[in-house]
Amino acid sequence: MNWKKGVPPRIGWWPTKHYHQQFHATYRWWDGECWSWAAFAHEPAEKAAKWAAKKESMHMDVEWTDRPANWPERSKT
């Protein structure tokens, strides 16, 4: 995967690298200014929404990659 740092091109969910558990997929919400806490792929949507509301204090260190082509359009805001 091609990991990037900094600002993604759009608001929405992005696949991100998790530093402590590299083998688990994580996703973060980019709100246009700040990254959210990480949500794990195995967690229910309610928990992901909870993490999306929390702002990551070290948000400029987040590594992200492009969204997979098979993601639904509604996830690509």
N, C-alpha and C positions, 0 to 999 in steps of 0.2 A: 504494500500500500504506500501511496505517496502522502505522507503526513505533512501538514502545514501548521504554522503558528500565525496568530494574529486574527484579523477580521475576515470572516467568510463573506461571500458575495450577497447573501440574502438572510433575512430573518427566518427562523425556523429551527427544526431539529437537525442535528448533524451527528454522524458517527465520530466518536472521539476516542482517544487513547486513554486508558486508565493506567496510572503509574504503578499502583500496588498489585493489581491483578491483570497482567497483560493479556491473559487468555480469555477474558470475559469481555463481551461487547458492551460498550457504554455509549450513551447518547446524551447530548446536552442541547438545551434550547439557547439559541443566540437571539437576543431581543433587539439587536441593532446597536447596543452599547456594552453589554456584559453577557458572559456565559452563565448558565445555571449550574447547579450541582449536577453531578452525573446520575443518570438513571440507567439501570441495568436492563438488558433485554428480557430477562426472566421475570421482571417485576410487573405487576398489573398497571393498567393505565392510570388509575387513581394515584398510585405512588409516583409515577412519572410526572403527573401534574403537580404533585407536592414538591418534587425536586426542581421542576421548572420554575417555580415561584421563588426559589432561594438563589441568591446571587453568589457566585464564586468569587472569593476575595483575591485569588491569584489568577484571575481570568485571562491574563495575557500569556500565561504559560500553557494554556490548553492547546493540545495538538488535535487537529481535526482532519478529516479527509472528505472527498466528494461523496455525495449521496449515491447509493447504488441505483442503477437504472430501473430496477424492479420495485422501488419504493412507490407508493401511491402518489398521485399528483397532489392530493390535499396535504401531504406532508412537506411539500416543496413550496412553501409560501413565498 
